[in-house]
Every structure is written in structure tokens, then in C-alpha cells.
């Protein structure tokens, strides 16, 4: 049986010394979170047999990882994943680390004032129990009104307030998940979503999406042939590709899912991140039965953990019957802040549009320093899914990390370890940060193509 490590390795031999290539690939899997701290790796003998390499090669790779602090060798011969300790010293620089791993904007300028106003709302709740399992009625009404404005008539009793979008997904998988059944996801996609599906016992089936859009024929054929129990899609400014489904495509997918008996979950956490999309589609659930997940975190601030679920009343009842086994409601103060922000949604959207447009401009201006790399024109969302033209994403990620830039490799967004030709670059950061990060990435790109990169550098990045 193939070990989990070998299944994750994919294409790892980059033409350098074999032990160095193998160690770098495993290090990338640790930094990406695909190998977890404490996880036991195959023995030297077993891994050598699986890879059809010598035991000495595997031993040398493990030794490199142990020296760098990415594995620990225990008595009895076992090797387990760990993380190096200590402070990262950037080579030849004392500048701050640039982080491309989190595609999220800073807080909106109105957040502080909204928080101050929210305290009065919070004071009014002191005479209650504070446990609002479905969410504050006022906030549910505002979320429902926003759906209605976008073309999907919605009432407050079809809304559940959650502590962010991932919490919403956890509630949905706990309520409707069926371990052992198949779940269809886009590839690439938001990695924590398919990881959550796997933890809930689902088998993952993928359908391709690129910056140009979906292969809708593949998606609908897969729905009809495989009849997955559920499908998780990001129809607006898909993470990481930035693509959006048209209304016609949404109609086709929802009609097919109805025929296949598939529960559709539409993640709309990026729907408000519009710069200049040439069309404005209706909400996914306006075209057919679907549960919608949304969030205020990408729009206002990542530290504001407010999300929601829109579902039918029957589905809402089922979710609320399960929720007390997970939590007893979303923090009241954060809900009060969210109410204030919803009341000034126009200003909020104007700010995020300007922020994303500036980040996009900085990215496009920086890419000329990386010959052969293509940046698709993104109309909104969190990031650009850049095409490296060569399967160098992991090598580039590692070289960039050695220079002080954290950037995830393309396979991090894949359920099967593919997409070595691509890399996600956020447009959410301040323009100066985007430019600084891209300058480091360009240096790493030049280093790889000059063939001068060494895999033996010390001081590997410790933050995942």
C-alpha cells in the first residue's frame, strides 16, 4: 500500500542531488501543512522501497530534515514531523518578513468607530442570556436584506449567523455530511475546505477550474456519473483562480445537481470583493436549491469572526439542532459590530474595491521581472493564480522562503498534489507589500533559473 507521504510527494525529483530534492519536497509539505506536526513518516527502508531509491538516499534526506529541524529521529528508528525553533534570520537583510500565505485585507477604516457604536447595542443585551444560537435577529435581517438586494429574496429565518465561514462549513458537514460518501470540489480550491471534508469522512472527487473559468461540461458530467453526496463550489472570485460563474452556468449546474441528488454548497465569502467584473451574476441559490456560506471577514477584517449560512427553513432547523453539540452561538459583541458595518455597506465595498485595485496594479507592475510568468487579469477576489510556465512552484516557494517571503506552492490548493506550474499571489496586501514580495519572488526565480540555488541553507522559515 502506498504511504500517505508518497501520495503527497508527487513529482519531486528536480534534477539536483536526489536526497536534496526529496528533503526540499518534504520540507515544503510540512510548511504547507499537508504533513502535520507529530505525524510519523515511513521508515527509511519502507520509503526507499516505495520510491525505488537506495536506503542511503532516504537516510540522507531525513538527516537534512533533522538538521534543519523539520523531523526528529526517535529511539526505535521512527521519524516524526516537527518544526524548527528559534528566530528566523533573513539572509543579508534586516527587513520584515513578507507574508503571501494569507490573502486577506487589513481592517476597514470604519471598524474602530463601528466597534464603539456597537458597545451601546451590546449593553442592551445584558438582560438576556446572551445565547443566540441562530444569531441576533437584527443581524440576520441585514444579511437577508443583502441577499434580497442581490436578487435572491431572503428572510431572516433562512439565516444562521456563524463564527466565520469555516465555522459555517463545519456546521454544514456535521449536519449533512455522510462519511464514506463522495464530495465534489473544484481543483484548485481553498485548501481548508477539502481538508474539512476529508476530516468529516468524505471521499474527494475533483473538477477543474482555471483563471479562465470552469469546465462546466466536466462538472455536470461528473455530477451525473458519480452522483456525489455534496458539492462544494466557490462561484464568485474563486479562491485561488479569481474566476466567476455566469448566470447561465449557475443555472446549468443547479439543474444538474437536482437531477443527481447532490447537495450544493456555494461559498460566497469573496462575492463582495469586486473591482471591475464585467457582469454581476445573481446569487448561486437564485438559480436552484443550494446552501450558501458567506463571511464578513474578507470584507472588513480577518479578526472579525462573522459568517453566515443561508438555507431553507427545514435545513436551518436541522443545522440548529446540531449546533449545540459544537457551540452555543456567535460572540454577541462581534455581531453588534457586524450590524454597524452592514449599515454602511456602500462605504465598506468602496474601500475594499480601491484596496484590491491597488494591489492588482502593484502585482501587474512587478511581474516583468519574472520572464515567462503570466498573470491573468483578475476582476476581483483575493488573488491572482499566476502561471509559471514550468512545474517549479515548490522549488520557487522554498527559494522564496529562504529569502524571507512566505508563499504557498500551487499543490497546496490541490486535493491531489498537482498544480506545480501555478502559484497564488494575493492582491489584498498594501501595494508596497505586494511589490516587496514580488521583488523577493523575482530574485528566487532568477536564482532557480541560474542554477545557483543551494538546498543546504540554514535558518528555514518556522511559521506555517
C-alpha positions as CSV (number, residue, x, y, z in Angstrom):
1,X,0.0,0.0,0.0
2,X,1.3,3.5,-0.9
3,X,2.1,5.6,2.2
4,X,0.5,9.0,2.7
5,X,3.9,10.7,2.3
6,X,4.5,9.1,-1.1
7,X,0.9,10.1,-2.2
8,X,1.7,13.7,-1.3
9,X,5.2,13.9,-2.8
10,X,4.0,14.0,-6.4
11,X,6.8,14.9,-8.8
12,X,9.7,15.8,-6.5
13,X,13.0,15.0,-8.4
14,X,14.0,18.3,-9.8
15,X,17.3,17.2,-11.3
16,X,19.5,18.2,-8.3
17,X,21.0,15.7,-5.9
18,X,18.3,13.2,-5.1
19,X,18.5,13.5,-1.3
20,X,18.3,17.3,-1.5
21,X,15.3,17.2,-3.8
22,X,13.5,14.8,-1.6
23,X,14.3,16.7,1.6
24,X,13.1,20.0,0.0
25,X,9.8,18.4,-1.1
26,X,9.1,17.0,2.3
27,X,10.0,20.4,3.9
28,X,7.5,22.1,1.6
29,X,4.8,19.6,2.6
30,X,5.5,20.5,6.3
31,X,5.4,24.2,5.7
32,X,2.2,23.9,3.7
33,X,0.5,22.0,6.5
34,X,0.0,18.9,4.4
35,X,2.3,17.0,6.7
36,X,1.3,17.7,10.3
37,X,3.5,18.1,13.4
38,X,3.9,14.8,15.1
39,X,3.0,12.7,12.1
40,X,5.1,9.6,11.7
41,X,6.9,9.2,8.4
42,X,7.7,5.9,6.7
43,X,10.8,4.2,7.8
44,X,14.0,4.6,5.7
45,X,13.7,1.1,4.3
46,X,9.9,1.4,3.5
47,X,10.2,4.8,1.8
48,X,13.3,3.7,-0.2
49,X,11.3,0.7,-1.5
50,X,8.3,2.8,-2.4
51,X,10.4,5.4,-4.2
52,X,12.7,2.8,-5.8
53,X,15.7,4.6,-4.4
54,X,18.5,3.5,-2.1
55,X,18.1,3.5,1.6
56,X,21.2,5.7,1.8
57,X,19.4,8.4,-0.3
58,X,16.4,8.4,2.0
59,X,18.6,8.4,5.1
60,X,20.5,11.4,3.8
61,X,17.2,13.3,3.1
62,X,15.9,12.5,6.6
63,X,19.2,13.7,8.0
64,X,19.0,17.0,6.2
65,X,15.5,17.5,7.5
66,X,16.6,16.6,11.1
67,X,19.5,19.1,10.9
68,X,17.1,21.8,9.7
69,X,14.6,20.9,12.5
70,X,11.8,19.6,10.3
71,X,11.9,16.0,11.6
72,X,13.0,14.4,14.8
73,X,14.6,10.9,14.9
74,X,13.4,8.9,17.9
75,X,14.7,5.9,19.7
76,X,13.5,2.8,17.9
77,X,14.0,4.2,14.5
78,X,10.8,6.2,14.0
79,X,10.9,9.7,12.3
80,X,8.2,12.3,13.1
81,X,7.4,15.7,11.7
82,X,8.3,18.7,13.8
83,X,9.1,22.4,13.3
84,X,12.3,24.2,13.9
85,X,12.6,26.6,16.8
86,X,14.3,29.9,17.2
87,X,14.1,33.2,15.4
88,X,14.4,33.3,11.6
89,X,17.3,35.5,10.4
90,X,16.9,36.6,6.9
91,X,20.0,36.3,4.6
92,X,21.7,39.7,4.1
93,X,18.7,41.7,5.3
94,X,17.1,43.0,8.4
95,X,13.8,43.9,6.8
96,X,10.5,42.4,7.9
97,X,9.2,39.2,6.5
98,X,6.7,39.4,3.7
99,X,3.8,37.0,4.0
100,X,1.9,35.9,0.9
101,X,0.3,32.9,2.7
102,X,-2.7,34.9,4.0
103,X,-4.8,36.5,1.3
104,X,-6.7,38.9,3.5
105,X,-7.1,42.7,3.7
106,X,-6.3,44.7,6.8
107,X,-9.2,46.2,8.8
108,X,-11.6,48.6,7.2
109,X,-11.1,52.3,8.3
110,X,-14.6,52.3,9.8
111,X,-14.0,49.3,12.1
112,X,-13.0,51.3,15.2
113,X,-16.0,53.6,15.0
114,X,-18.3,50.7,14.4
115,X,-16.9,48.9,17.5
116,X,-17.5,52.0,19.6
117,X,-21.1,52.3,18.4
118,X,-21.6,48.5,18.9
119,X,-21.0,48.8,22.6
120,X,-24.4,50.5,23.1
121,X,-26.0,47.6,21.3
122,X,-24.2,45.2,23.5
123,X,-25.3,47.0,26.6
124,X,-28.9,46.4,25.6
125,X,-28.3,42.6,25.6
126,X,-27.2,42.4,29.2
127,X,-30.6,41.5,30.4
128,X,-30.7,38.4,28.2
129,X,-28.9,35.1,28.5
130,X,-26.5,36.1,25.7
131,X,-27.0,32.7,24.0
132,X,-28.4,33.4,20.5
133,X,-27.9,30.2,18.7
134,X,-29.3,31.4,15.3
135,X,-27.8,34.8,15.7
136,X,-29.1,38.3,16.6
137,X,-32.3,39.0,14.8
138,X,-31.1,42.4,13.7
139,X,-28.0,41.0,12.1
140,X,-29.9,38.1,10.4
141,X,-32.3,40.7,9.0
142,X,-29.5,42.7,7.5
143,X,-27.8,39.6,6.0
144,X,-31.1,38.6,4.5
145,X,-31.7,42.1,3.1
146,X,-28.3,42.0,1.3
147,X,-29.3,38.7,-0.4
148,X,-32.6,40.3,-1.5
149,X,-30.7,43.3,-2.9
150,X,-28.5,40.9,-4.9
151,X,-31.5,39.2,-6.4
152,X,-32.4,36.4,-4.0
153,X,-35.4,37.1,-1.8
154,X,-34.5,36.0,1.7
155,X,-36.0,36.2,5.1
156,X,-34.2,36.3,8.5
157,X,-35.4,32.8,9.4
158,X,-33.4,31.5,6.5
159,X,-30.1,32.8,8.0
160,X,-27.8,31.4,10.7
161,X,-25.0,33.6,12.0
162,X,-21.7,31.7,12.5
163,X,-18.2,32.5,13.7
164,X,-16.7,32.8,10.2
165,X,-17.1,30.8,7.0
166,X,-15.0,27.8,8.2
167,X,-17.3,27.5,11.2
168,X,-20.2,27.6,8.8
169,X,-18.7,24.7,6.8
170,X,-18.0,22.7,9.9
171,X,-21.7,23.1,10.9
172,X,-22.8,22.0,7.5
173,X,-20.6,19.0,7.3
174,X,-21.6,17.9,10.8
175,X,-25.3,18.2,9.8
176,X,-25.4,16.9,6.3
177,X,-22.1,15.0,5.9
178,X,-22.2,11.3,5.3
179,X,-18.8,9.6,6.0
180,X,-17.8,7.3,3.1
181,X,-19.8,9.3,0.5
182,X,-18.2,11.4,-2.2
183,X,-17.8,15.1,-2.2
184,X,-17.1,17.0,-5.4
185,X,-14.7,20.0,-5.1
186,X,-13.0,22.3,-7.6
187,X,-9.3,21.9,-8.2
188,X,-7.6,24.1,-7.3
189,X,-9.7,25.3,-4.3
190,X,-9.5,26.7,-0.8
191,X,-7.4,24.0,0.9
192,X,-9.0,24.1,4.4
193,X,-12.4,23.3,2.8
194,X,-11.3,20.0,1.2
195,X,-9.3,19.2,4.4
196,X,-12.5,19.7,6.4
197,X,-14.4,17.4,4.0
198,X,-11.8,14.7,4.5
199,X,-11.9,15.0,8.2
200,X,-15.6,14.5,8.1
201,X,-15.0,11.2,6.3
202,X,-15.8,12.2,2.7
203,X,-14.0,10.9,-0.4
204,X,-12.8,13.7,-2.6
205,X,-13.7,14.0,-6.3
206,X,-12.4,16.9,-8.3
207,X,-13.4,19.1,-11.2
208,X,-11.0,21.5,-12.9
209,X,-11.2,25.3,-12.8
210,X,-8.7,27.8,-14.2
211,X,-8.4,31.6,-14.3
212,X,-10.5,31.4,-17.5
213,X,-13.3,29.6,-15.7
214,X,-14.8,26.1,-15.2
215,X,-15.1,23.2,-17.5
216,X,-18.8,23.1,-16.9
217,X,-19.3,20.1,-19.1
218,X,-16.8,18.1,-17.0
219,X,-18.5,19.4,-13.8
220,X,-22.1,18.4,-14.9
221,X,-21.0,15.1,-16.4
222,X,-19.2,14.3,-13.1
223,X,-22.4,15.2,-11.2
224,X,-24.5,12.8,-13.3
225,X,-22.0,10.0,-13.5
226,X,-20.6,10.0,-9.9
227,X,-23.8,11.4,-8.1
228,X,-21.7,12.8,-5.3
229,X,-23.5,13.3,-2.0
230,X,-22.5,17.0,-1.9
231,X,-20.5,19.5,-4.0
232,X,-18.5,22.5,-2.6
233,X,-18.1,25.3,-5.1
234,X,-16.8,28.9,-4.9
235,X,-18.8,30.6,-7.7
236,X,-17.6,34.2,-7.2
237,X,-13.9,35.2,-7.5
238,X,-12.9,31.6,-6.9
239,X,-10.0,31.1,-4.5
240,X,-7.3,30.9,-5.8
241,X,-8.1,31.4,-9.5
242,X,-10.3,34.5,-9.3
243,X,-12.8,33.1,-11.8
244,X,-16.6,33.7,-11.6
245,X,-19.5,31.6,-12.9
246,X,-22.0,33.3,-15.2
247,X,-25.8,33.1,-14.5
248,X,-26.2,30.6,-17.4
249,X,-23.5,28.3,-15.9
250,X,-25.1,28.6,-12.4
251,X,-28.5,27.5,-13.9
252,X,-26.9,24.6,-15.6
253,X,-25.1,23.4,-12.5
254,X,-28.0,23.7,-10.2
255,X,-30.3,21.9,-12.6
256,X,-27.8,19.1,-13.0
257,X,-27.3,18.8,-9.2
258,X,-31.1,18.5,-8.8
259,X,-31.0,15.5,-11.2
260,X,-28.1,13.9,-9.5
261,X,-29.4,14.4,-6.0
262,X,-26.4,16.4,-4.9
263,X,-26.4,18.9,-2.1
264,X,-24.8,22.1,-3.4
265,X,-22.8,24.3,-1.0
266,X,-21.9,27.7,-2.5
267,X,-19.1,29.5,-0.8
268,X,-19.7,33.3,-1.4
269,X,-17.1,34.6,1.0
270,X,-15.5,36.6,-1.9
271,X,-18.7,37.8,-3.6
272,X,-18.3,41.4,-2.4
273,X,-14.6,41.7,-3.5
274,X,-15.5,43.1,-6.9
275,X,-13.1,45.5,-8.6
276,X,-14.5,45.6,-12.2
277,X,-16.1,42.3,-13.0
278,X,-17.8,42.8,-16.4
279,X,-21.0,41.1,-15.2
280,X,-22.9,40.8,-12.0
281,X,-24.4,37.4,-11.5
282,X,-27.3,36.6,-9.2
283,X,-26.5,34.6,-6.0
284,X,-25.9,31.0,-6.8
285,X,-29.0,29.9,-4.9
286,X,-31.2,32.1,-7.0
287,X,-30.9,29.5,-9.8
288,X,-31.8,26.4,-7.8
289,X,-31.5,24.6,-4.4
290,X,-28.2,25.4,-2.7
291,X,-26.9,26.3,0.7
292,X,-24.9,29.4,0.8
293,X,-21.9,30.3,3.0
294,X,-20.8,33.9,3.5
295,X,-18.5,35.9,5.6
296,X,-17.7,39.5,6.7
297,X,-14.1,38.6,7.5
298,X,-12.7,39.1,3.9
299,X,-14.6,42.4,3.6
300,X,-14.0,44.1,6.9
301,X,-11.2,42.3,8.8
302,X,-10.0,38.7,9.4
303,X,-10.1,39.2,13.1
304,X,-13.9,39.9,12.9
305,X,-15.2,36.3,13.0
306,X,-18.6,36.7,11.5
307,X,-20.0,34.4,8.9
308,X,-23.4,33.0,7.9
309,X,-25.4,30.2,6.3
310,X,-28.4,30.8,4.1
311,X,-30.5,27.7,3.7
312,X,-34.1,26.6,3.5
313,X,-36.2,26.7,6.7
314,X,-36.1,22.9,7.1
315,X,-32.4,22.9,6.6
316,X,-32.0,25.7,9.2
317,X,-33.9,23.7,11.7
318,X,-31.6,20.7,11.1
319,X,-28.5,22.8,11.5
320,X,-29.7,24.4,14.7
321,X,-30.5,21.0,16.2
322,X,-26.9,20.0,15.6
323,X,-25.2,23.3,16.6
324,X,-25.4,22.9,20.4
325,X,-23.0,19.9,20.1
326,X,-20.4,22.2,18.5
327,X,-21.0,25.7,20.1
328,X,-23.8,27.8,21.6
329,X,-23.7,30.8,19.3
330,X,-21.5,33.5,17.9
331,X,-20.0,36.2,20.1
332,X,-22.5,39.0,20.8
333,X,-20.1,41.9,20.5
334,X,-18.9,40.8,17.1
335,X,-22.5,40.5,16.0
336,X,-23.1,44.0,17.2
337,X,-20.1,45.3,15.3
338,X,-21.3,43.5,12.2
339,X,-24.7,45.2,12.4
340,X,-22.9,48.6,12.3
341,X,-20.8,47.6,9.3
342,X,-23.8,46.3,7.4
343,X,-25.5,49.7,7.9
344,X,-22.6,51.2,5.9
345,X,-22.0,48.5,3.3
346,X,-21.6,51.0,0.5
347,X,-18.5,52.6,2.2
348,X,-17.2,49.2,3.1
349,X,-17.4,48.0,-0.5
350,X,-15.9,51.2,-1.9
351,X,-12.8,50.8,0.4
352,X,-12.2,47.2,-0.5
353,X,-12.5,47.9,-4.2
354,X,-9.8,50.6,-4.0
355,X,-7.6,48.4,-1.9
356,X,-7.8,45.4,-4.3
357,X,-7.4,47.6,-7.4
358,X,-4.1,49.0,-5.9
359,X,-2.9,45.5,-5.1
360,X,-3.6,44.3,-8.6
361,X,-1.8,47.2,-10.1
362,X,1.3,46.6,-7.9
363,X,1.3,42.9,-8.9
364,X,1.0,43.6,-12.6
365,X,3.7,46.2,-12.5
366,X,6.1,43.7,-10.8
367,X,5.7,40.7,-13.0
368,X,8.0,41.9,-15.7
369,X,11.0,40.9,-13.5
370,X,9.9,37.2,-14.0
371,X,10.3,36.4,-17.7
372,X,7.9,33.7,-18.9
373,X,5.5,34.1,-16.0
374,X,1.9,35.1,-16.9
375,X,-0.5,36.9,-14.6
376,X,-4.2,36.6,-15.6
377,X,-6.3,39.8,-15.4
378,X,-8.4,39.4,-12.2
379,X,-11.6,41.3,-11.8
380,X,-11.7,41.0,-8.1
381,X,-11.3,38.5,-5.3
382,X,-8.3,37.7,-3.1
383,X,-5.5,36.7,-5.5
384,X,-4.0,36.0,-8.9
385,X,-3.3,32.4,-9.9
386,X,-0.1,33.1,-11.8
387,X,1.2,30.6,-14.4
388,X,4.9,29.9,-14.0
389,X,5.1,28.2,-17.4
390,X,7.1,25.4,-15.8
391,X,6.5,23.0,-12.9
392,X,8.6,25.0,-10.4
393,X,6.1,26.1,-7.8
394,X,7.5,24.1,-4.9
395,X,11.1,25.0,-5.7
396,X,10.2,28.6,-6.1
397,X,8.3,28.6,-2.8
398,X,11.3,27.1,-0.9
399,X,13.7,29.5,-2.6
400,X,11.5,32.5,-1.7
401,X,11.2,31.3,1.9
402,X,15.0,31.2,2.2
403,X,14.9,34.9,1.2
404,X,12.2,35.9,3.6
405,X,9.0,35.6,1.6
406,X,6.3,33.1,2.7
407,X,4.3,32.0,-0.3
408,X,2.4,28.7,-0.7
409,X,3.2,26.4,-3.6
410,X,0.5,25.6,-6.1
411,X,-0.1,22.0,-4.8
412,X,-1.3,23.5,-1.5
413,X,-4.6,24.3,-3.3
414,X,-4.9,20.8,-4.8
415,X,-6.6,17.8,-3.4
416,X,-4.1,15.5,-5.2
417,X,-0.8,17.3,-5.2
418,X,-0.9,18.8,-8.7
419,X,-0.6,22.4,-10.0
420,X,3.2,22.7,-9.7
421,X,3.0,25.1,-12.6
422,X,1.0,27.7,-10.6
423,X,1.3,29.9,-7.6
424,X,-1.2,32.0,-5.7
425,X,-0.2,35.6,-5.2
426,X,-2.5,37.9,-3.1
427,X,-3.7,41.2,-4.2
428,X,-5.2,42.0,-0.8
429,X,-2.0,43.5,0.7
430,X,-0.9,47.1,0.6
431,X,0.8,47.9,-2.7
432,X,4.2,48.3,-1.1
433,X,4.0,44.9,0.4
434,X,2.9,43.3,-2.9
435,X,5.8,45.0,-4.6
436,X,8.3,43.9,-1.9
437,X,7.1,40.4,-2.0
438,X,7.2,40.2,-5.8
439,X,10.8,41.6,-5.7
440,X,11.8,38.7,-3.5
441,X,9.9,36.2,-5.7
442,X,11.7,37.6,-8.8
443,X,15.1,37.1,-7.0
444,X,14.2,33.5,-6.2
445,X,13.0,33.0,-9.8
446,X,16.3,34.2,-11.2
447,X,18.2,32.1,-8.7
448,X,16.4,28.9,-9.8
449,X,16.9,29.6,-13.5
450,X,20.6,30.4,-12.9
451,X,21.0,27.0,-11.3
452,X,22.7,28.5,-8.2
453,X,20.3,27.7,-5.5
454,X,21.6,25.6,-2.7
455,X,19.2,23.4,-0.7
456,X,21.5,23.4,2.4
457,X,20.8,26.8,3.7
458,X,20.2,27.1,7.4
459,X,17.6,29.2,9.1
460,X,14.4,27.8,7.5
461,X,11.2,29.7,8.0
462,X,9.3,28.4,11.1
463,X,5.9,29.9,10.6
464,X,3.3,27.8,8.7
